[in-house]
Amino acid sequence: MTNPARALAGALEPVIGQVYFSPECHAAYAELGFGPSPGSSRGVANPDGVAYFCSRGSVLGQVPGTVVAAVFGVFNPEVVVPALAHGWTLTDAATIEAARTHGATAQLVRLLGERPDRVDEARDLLARTVEPLRPEGKPLFAGLRALGLPGDTVGDVWRLGDMLREFRGDAHIAAWTSAGFDATEIGLITELFWGLRMRTYVRTRAWTDAQLDAALERLEARGLVADGVLTEDGRAQREAVEAATDRMCHPIVAALGEDLETLLEILRPWGQAVRDGHGYPGRAMHDLAEAAAQR
């Protein structure tokens, strides 16, 4: 295993990130007045933007869109702020958070069964991993931890895994902001780092062409991008962001110790089952990130 922190993030991603594609979540949000899933991609239901911002942001409490935009980091506040303003007219944070938890757990039960293989072992390992983690500078992790555990084994596994997923996400934002990138710049340079064409994945973050044009000009002026590709310095600086994220996730790896391989052995078949059941996209950003790390 060349990079334990990234390996764990990749194994967790489909099992935990399936919450954003769960038909059970989409149905629950629609009952609250949100829009339905706006279609699907290769059989995987896409998230409704307003429900996404409110449901994921609900772990912070009933906060305004400016706070959610700041904590999520990569989305255009011009879209996030009105989305939250509308969403909080439909429901409150506690209600949509409960719908999120129920929907995420329900999809896992549907795809993996009520007692997935080695689920108790996974729960114990995840709980041991989360226990020593510090909350400072980790707002989404801290918000999830304050919620406690749902109280059923599959739900507990999902919540603990979500804590680890958001811990890395919080760390990643700290890494790229301290490296001097803004949200549009990190979006564009990450696409090239992953081997994607620019302005493909970053489009999901709702930035305008003018905002992306300006970001590309800044990256070119700093010598990080030239003729639509990463320069040597650009690749080094983007990899340094990932390495800084890994360092901040060292407490996760240390807490697991030699049992990291055991947890990966449990999670990887679950993740494949979730993907096979159209609960999560088959080719996701963590796959691309892991491939980029090997180049």
N, C-alpha and C positions, 0 to 999 in steps of 0.2 A: 504494500500500500504506500504509494508515493506521497500522499497528502491525506492524513486521517481526517482532518477537519472538513475538507471538501468531500471526501468519500461519505461521511456521515450526512452532510447536508444533501448530497445527491440521493442517498437512500431514503431520507426522510421526506423529500419533496413530494413525490406522488401520493404518499400516505397521508400527509398533512395538508398539502396544498390543494387536494381534491375538494376542500370546502368551497372553493371559488367556482367549481364546475358542477357541484352536486345538484341534481334535479330536486332532491328533497329540500335543499336550501332555497332554490329558486321558487318552489311552490309555496314555501312558508313566507318568503318575502312578498310574493304576489298577494297572499292573503292579507298582508299588512297594507297593501296599496301600492307597492312598488311595481315596476314593469316586469314582465316575464323575461326569461332568457331571450336575448335578441338573435336567436338562431344558434347554429352549431357548426363546428369545424371537425370534419371526419368523425362525426358521431358524438363529439364531446360538446355539451351545452356551454355556451359562452356566458360569462357573468353580466348582469345588468350593472351599469356603472354606478348609479345612485345607490343601489342596494349594497354594492361592493364597498363603497366608501363608508357608508353608515355601519355596516355589519363589522367590518374589520376595525373601524375606528371606535366602535362601541366599547372596546376594552379600555379606552381612555376616559369613559364617562360621556356625558352629554355635552361635548365640547363643540365650538364652532369650527367651520371649515378651515379657517386659517391655521388652527392648531393641527388638524388632521393633515393638511397639506405639508406643514412643516415636519411632522413626524414621519409621514410616508416618504417624503423627500423627493421622489422622482416625478411626481405628477404636476401638471400645470395648475396652479392655484386658481386660475381663471375658470376652470372647470370644477375643481373640488369645492370651492366655497359655495357656489349656488347649489351644487348637488346636496351638500349637507344641510343648507338652509331649507331646501325642499323636503329632504328626507326626514328631518326632525318635525315637520308638520304631519307626517304620516304615523310616526311611532316614536318611542323613546329608546334610549340606549340599552336599558335592561331587557326590554322585550325583544329587540332584534338580536341582542347577544344570545339570548336563550334560543331563538330560532336558529341562529348560526350553529350553536353547539349541537342542538338536536339534529339538524340537517347533516352536519358533518359525520356525526356518529351513525346516523341512519344509513348513509351511503356506505360506510365501511362495513356495517353489519350486512347490508344487502350483497356486497361484493366479496366479503371475506368470511361471512358467517358470524353467528353470535359469539362463538368462541374461536377466534383465529388461532392457528397453530402457534403455540408458545407465547400466547398473549400475556399470561401472568409473568413470565420471565421478562418479556419486553417492558411491561409496566414497572417492574422492580428496577430494571436497569435505567430506564428513563428517569424515574424518581430519584435514583441515586445521582444521576448526572445533573439534574436541575438543582438539587438541594444546596450545593455550595456556591451557586452562581450569584454574583453581585448585581444589584439593580442600577447602580449609578450610570447615567448616560444611556440607559436601555429602556425607553419609555413604553414600547409595546410589550417587551418582555415583562416589565414591572406591572403593567396593567393586567396581563394575563395571570401573572402569579397572584395578584390580589384577588382574583376571582375564586381561587381555590380549584379543587377538582370536582368534576360532575358527580362522581360517586359510583359509576359503573365502569367495569374494567376497560371496555373499548373506548368509552368516553374519556377515561383517565389517560389512556395511551395517546389519544388524539390531543388532549389539552397539553400534556407534557411535551409532546412533539412540537406542538405549536409554539410553546415557550422557547424551545431550542431554535426553531425556524426564525422566530422574531428576534431572538438574541443575536443571531448571526446577521439578520437584516439591519438591526440597530447598529451593530458593529461596523457593517459595511458602509452605512451612511457616514458614520464618524470617520472612516478611513478615507472615503473619497472627498469629503468636504475639507478635511485637514490637509489633503494633498493639493488643494487649490482648485478643484473642479466644481462647477455648478451642475444643476440637474440636467440641462440640455447637453452640456459637454460630456458628462459621464455616460449619458444615453448613447450618443453618437460613437464615442470611442469604444464603448463596450460592444456595440454591434460589430465593429471591425475586429476587435479582440476575439469575439466568438466565431468569426468567419462569416458573418452575415453581411448583406448589402446594407449600406447606411439608409436610414429612414424606413426601415421595415418594422422591427420590434419597437423602436422608440415612438412610433405612431400611436401605440396603445397608451401612451402617457399624455396624449392630447396637446402636444406642443404644435404651434403653427409653423408654416413654412418659413415665415420671417424670423421666428425665434430660432429655428434650426439653422437657417442660413447664417445668422449672426454667430451662433455657437461654432459652426464649422470654420468661419473666418478666424475666430479666436484660437481654435486648435491649430489651424495652419500657421498663424502668426507665431505661435509658440514652438513650431517645428515638430508637432506631434502627429500631424496628418499631412500627406502630400499626394496630390493626384488621386485622392479617394482611397488611399491605403495608409495603414499605420507606418510611421517611420520607426527606426530602431529605438529611438528615444521614446516614442509614443507607446510602443509595446512594453518597454521596460517600465515606464511610469504606470501603465495600466496593471501590469503584473504586480508592481509594488503595492497598489491598492489592495489587490487580492491577498497578497502576503501579509499586509497589515491586518486585514480582516481575520486571517488565519491565526495570527498572534493573539488577537483579542478573544478568539475562541479556544485558546489553549486550555482554559479551565474545564471546558467540556471534555476535551480529549483526556486530560489528566484525571478527571473524575471517573471516566470509564476504564482507563488503563487497558489491561489485556482483554477486557470484556468488550472492547469496541468491535472486534471481529465477530463476536457472538451476536451483538446487536445488529450488525450489518447482515449476518446470515438470516436473521429473523425478518428484517425489514425488506430486503430486496425481493423475495418472492411476493410479499404483500404488495409492494409497489408495482410489480409486473401484473399482478391480478387486477389491481385498480386500473391500470392502463388498458389491459385486455378487456375490461368491462366498460370502457369509455368513460371512466370517472376522472381521467386526467389526460392531457395531451400526450401523445406518444413521443414527441420530440420537444423537449422543454429546455428552458434556459439553463438549468443545472447540468443537463447533458452537454450543452454547448460549452459551458464554463469548464467542465471537467476535460472535454476534448482540447480546449484552448490551453489548459495547464500542461498538457502532454506535448504541445508543439515546441 
